[in-house]
């Protein structure tokens, strides 16, 4: 009996040692670690790839419509070469700041605040994503009434417009449906609700964030290539923040779905930055195809196939070596290299790098901005820094804002 107790004590001590690594961080006991089946792994990875392609494809198509729009409410944000060059620096500072924040303060309270914040952003993003479909599906027999929500300060000549919010019945229906998803996410943190918000964020980002030319795109992708490799391979900062950050800034799919159904809990994940960053470059190439007026989409399809190849290679390497991989390490060379090779073959390389695909319309300080809806462009750090970049680039006053929701 004494030997049995001693043996049991030894096993408990060994389990305690296995539960934490040399840095004191939590680790999984090898005996309790879930081992995904080949079918479950293939389903999870395949679903992530499929979900990643949706916002890129449809966001790129909507970016063309957005760039041609004469309505100031539909005008996109333009990323210049200066914005692209400083973006990795801002993203790095924000990422490290979040890392310190999670180390110093309670993770529970931080994520509670983030949940409320992303609830609001997610509802707006999903509502904007749904609006074109609602415009087509809304019964003509039902009245589509127009509404305006106006807030002003002062009186007479000193009156200042703070918010002018125009919407209609279709927008209200979209907002109601999105709010149901938002409450579901807020209460349950279910992975399907997370993905609905994540897809909406990604599509909004690809649609509304426009690179002004291919050179700017190469600067942005090159800078974030270094950023991604350094923070994943050089430190544990990005992995730590990603695991602590409970927000819909990644797409997830359970590897144990076949065993546990919708209640599955062992997830494979893909950050939205690995979708939006290449996505805005692919959307740029689609607009370049349109500007050539040759009735072909050569560069768009080349870059789209390159993205599939790069993402597939990322998954293969990650699965083979059982280690987190910076997806941009594979996506950037593929998404830039394939179109450049095509341009060299067609003799259009100079034209591709000289082309400017953004609208020449200048924004007024009170212009309606759909970018007031969330646009996500990166990891947790990139999310915050993308908001900062938009704010600094436009110089918008937070007090004078007119938002007009319309069907696109």
PyMOL commands that set and color helices and strands:
alter all, ss='L'
color gray80, all
select helices_A, chain A and resi 2-18+38-68+72-74+81-104+107-137+156-158+169-188+191-208+214-234+237-244+257-263+273-292+298-321+328-346+349-354+370-372+380-394
alter helices_A, ss='H'
color red, helices_A
select strands_A, chain A and resi 77-79+146-153+160-168+209-211+250-254+267-271+401-404
alter strands_A, ss='S'
color yellow, strands_A
deselect
rebuild
show_as cartoon
